């Protein structure tokens, strides 16, 4: 033991164990000073096998003991707080000032049936009686299926049979009204609408 306890060497069997308290003398900047190179070579010895153990951190300490704040230089903390204050002041300066709520009247009042009437006028202008009839039949089937205990994709034959048991017109009239050909004239389309209403009313009231 020498150098005030900075160097300890002892024998253990056929092995020589050397503990160096500081490795500063073996750095590139200090290796050529005060015979440090010779000291390093002598400490290494002349054995054919050398085990070099250089711990990265003191024994008994854990990497989890260090926090992120410990890695930040002390001079950086005031700068960070100043930047946060500047950003906050800039946000207050550039932020939009919200005034009191103002109640405004709606420019127009739209009736609930406006969409239906608008689509009807569009079908009429394009003479799309087939699409209008399909829309009427689809809407009627969607309302009737839950009342008949059928699913949304029920077979047409099953729908006709279920409707025919509650409709006074019978199966053939129900088949023609619900799944028949598209109307040819506007009067035919109007007659189809009345027939669908009649079927839905009788099924609902039965």
Secondary structure per residue as TSV (DSSP state, phi and psi in degrees):
chain	resnum	aa	ss	phi	psi
A	1	X	-	360.0	128.7
A	2	X	B	-153.7	179.0
A	3	X	G	56.1	41.6
A	4	X	G	63.8	32.2
A	5	X	G	85.7	2.4
A	6	X	T	-77.0	-15.4
A	7	X	E	-135.8	127.0
A	8	X	E	-131.0	131.6
A	9	X	E	-136.8	133.4
A	10	X	E	-150.0	160.2
A	11	X	E	-97.1	139.2
A	12	X	E	-135.9	94.1
A	13	X	T	69.4	-124.9
A	14	X	T	-94.5	6.6
A	15	X	E	-105.4	149.0
A	16	X	E	-114.3	120.2
A	17	X	E	-107.2	125.1
A	18	X	E	-120.6	127.1
A	19	X	E	-115.2	121.5
A	20	X	E	-109.5	124.9
A	21	X	S	-74.3	-21.4
A	22	X	-	-146.4	138.0
A	23	X	-	-106.8	19.3
A	24	X	G	-65.1	-32.5
A	25	X	G	-71.8	-12.0
A	26	X	G	-99.6	7.4
A	27	X	S	-78.9	164.8
A	28	X	T	-62.9	-32.5
A	29	X	T	-76.6	-19.8
A	30	X	T	-115.7	-3.5
A	31	X	T	-66.7	-28.7
A	32	X	T	-94.1	7.0
A	33	X	S	-104.3	139.6
A	34	X	T	52.6	35.7
A	35	X	T	68.7	24.4
A	36	X	H	-64.3	-33.9
A	37	X	H	-63.6	-44.7
A	38	X	H	-64.5	-38.6
A	39	X	H	-63.8	-42.0
A	40	X	H	-63.7	-42.0
A	41	X	H	-66.2	-39.5
A	42	X	H	-68.0	-36.2
A	43	X	H	-66.3	-33.9
A	44	X	H	-66.4	-28.8
A	45	X	-	78.4	-175.7
A	46	X	S	-118.3	18.9
A	47	X	-	-72.9	155.4
A	48	X	S	-75.3	-18.3
A	49	X	-	-126.7	128.7
A	50	X	-	-131.6	126.6
A	51	X	-	-107.1	119.7
A	52	X	-	-111.2	119.3
A	53	X	-	-117.6	117.0
A	54	X	-	-125.0	94.3
A	55	X	-	-65.0	143.2
A	56	X	S	-83.1	-20.1
A	57	X	S	-148.2	157.9
A	58	X	-	-61.0	147.9
A	59	X	T	-63.7	143.7
A	60	X	T	90.5	-10.8
A	61	X	-	-98.2	155.4
A	62	X	-	-122.7	150.2
A	63	X	G	-65.0	-24.6
A	64	X	G	-70.7	-15.4
A	65	X	G	-69.9	-24.9
A	66	X	-	-85.5	136.6
A	67	X	-	-109.2	165.4
A	68	X	H	-63.0	-37.0
A	69	X	H	-63.2	-26.8
A	70	X	H	-70.4	-21.4
A	71	X	H	-87.8	-10.2
A	72	X	S	-89.4	128.2
A	73	X	-	-61.3	149.8
A	74	X	H	-62.4	-31.0
A	75	X	H	-73.1	-16.6
A	76	X	H	-80.9	-30.1
A	77	X	H	-59.5	-48.9
A	78	X	H	-61.1	-35.3
A	79	X	H	-65.0	-41.2
A	80	X	H	-62.8	-43.1
A	81	X	H	-64.9	-37.7
A	82	X	H	-65.3	-40.3
A	83	X	H	-64.3	-41.1
A	84	X	H	-61.7	-40.3
A	85	X	H	-65.4	-40.3
A	86	X	H	-63.7	-43.5
A	87	X	H	-62.9	-40.8
A	88	X	H	-64.4	-44.9
A	89	X	H	-64.0	-37.6
A	90	X	H	-65.9	-39.0
A	91	X	H	-66.0	-39.6
A	92	X	H	-67.0	-36.8
A	93	X	H	-71.2	-42.9
A	94	X	H	-90.1	-9.0
A	95	X	S	-65.8	150.3
A	96	X	-	-77.9	131.3
A	97	X	-	-82.5	121.2
A	98	X	-	-94.7	123.0
A	99	X	-	-86.8	-173.3
A	100	X	-	-69.0	154.5
A	101	X	-	-67.6	139.2
A	102	X	-	-118.7	126.3
A	103	X	-	-84.1	126.6
A	104	X	-	-119.5	141.9
A	105	X	-	-79.4	146.9
A	106	X	-	-67.2	138.8
A	107	X	S	-64.4	-36.7
A	108	X	-	-140.7	158.9
A	109	X	-	-111.5	119.9
A	110	X	-	-99.0	125.7
A	111	X	-	-72.0	152.2
A	112	X	T	-63.9	-29.9
A	113	X	T	-87.0	3.8
A	114	X	H	-63.1	-39.0
A	115	X	H	-65.8	-43.2
A	116	X	H	-64.4	-44.6
A	117	X	H	-66.6	-37.6
A	118	X	H	-64.4	-41.0
A	119	X	H	-67.3	-36.5
A	120	X	H	-64.7	-42.1
A	121	X	H	-64.5	-36.1
A	122	X	H	-65.2	-45.4
A	123	X	H	-60.2	-40.1
A	124	X	H	-68.7	-40.0
A	125	X	H	-67.0	-31.4
A	126	X	T	-93.6	1.3
A	127	X	T	54.6	37.8
A	128	X	-	-90.5	65.8
A	129	X	H	-68.0	-31.7
A	130	X	H	-66.1	-41.7
A	131	X	H	-70.5	-36.9
A	132	X	H	-64.2	-43.2
A	133	X	H	-64.8	-40.1
A	134	X	H	-64.3	-38.7
A	135	X	H	-65.1	-41.1
A	136	X	H	-64.8	-43.9
A	137	X	H	-66.8	-41.2
A	138	X	H	-63.3	-43.7
A	139	X	H	-64.1	-39.8
A	140	X	H	-64.7	-43.6
A	141	X	H	-64.4	-37.7
A	142	X	H	-64.5	-33.8
A	143	X	H	-80.9	-30.3
A	144	X	H	-81.2	-32.8
A	145	X	H	-56.2	-47.9
A	146	X	H	-62.5	-35.1
A	147	X	H	-70.4	-27.4
A	148	X	H	-91.6	-2.5
A	149	X	T	74.7	27.6
A	150	X	-	-111.7	156.7
A	151	X	-	-81.4	173.9
A	152	X	T	-68.2	-23.5
A	153	X	T	-112.2	38.1
A	154	X	-	-68.5	150.2
A	155	X	-	-65.8	139.6
A	156	X	H	-56.1	-37.5
A	157	X	H	-63.0	-39.5
A	158	X	H	-67.2	-37.2
A	159	X	H	-65.6	-45.3
A	160	X	H	-62.7	-42.2
A	161	X	H	-64.2	-41.2
A	162	X	H	-69.2	-38.7
A	163	X	H	-70.3	-38.8
A	164	X	H	-61.5	-26.9
A	165	X	T	-73.8	-17.3
A	166	X	T	-116.5	-9.4
A	167	X	-	-103.7	133.0
A	168	X	T	-70.7	-21.8
A	169	X	T	-75.4	-16.1
A	170	X	H	92.7	177.9
A	171	X	H	-66.7	-41.3
A	172	X	H	-64.8	-43.0
A	173	X	H	-65.6	-38.8
A	174	X	H	-65.6	-41.2
A	175	X	H	-61.2	-45.7
A	176	X	H	-67.1	-40.2
A	177	X	H	-72.9	-42.4
A	178	X	H	-84.7	-33.7
A	179	X	H	-131.6	18.4
A	180	X	S	-78.1	-174.7
A	181	X	-	-70.7	161.4
A	182	X	-	-69.9	150.8
A	183	X	-	-69.3	152.9
A	184	X	S	-95.1	-40.8
A	185	X	S	-115.7	170.4
A	186	X	H	-65.1	-34.9
A	187	X	H	-64.2	-38.3
A	188	X	H	-63.6	-40.4
A	189	X	H	-64.1	-41.7
A	190	X	H	-64.4	-40.8
A	191	X	H	-63.7	-37.9
A	192	X	H	-63.8	-41.5
A	193	X	H	-62.0	-43.0
A	194	X	H	-65.4	-38.6
A	195	X	H	-66.2	-39.0
A	196	X	H	-65.3	-40.6
A	197	X	H	-62.6	-38.6
A	198	X	H	-65.5	-43.3
A	199	X	H	-62.5	-46.2
A	200	X	H	-64.5	-38.0
A	201	X	H	-66.7	-43.3
A	202	X	H	-69.1	-39.0
A	203	X	H	-65.4	-39.4
A	204	X	H	-68.2	-38.6
A	205	X	H	-85.5	-11.6
A	206	X	-	-79.6	360.0
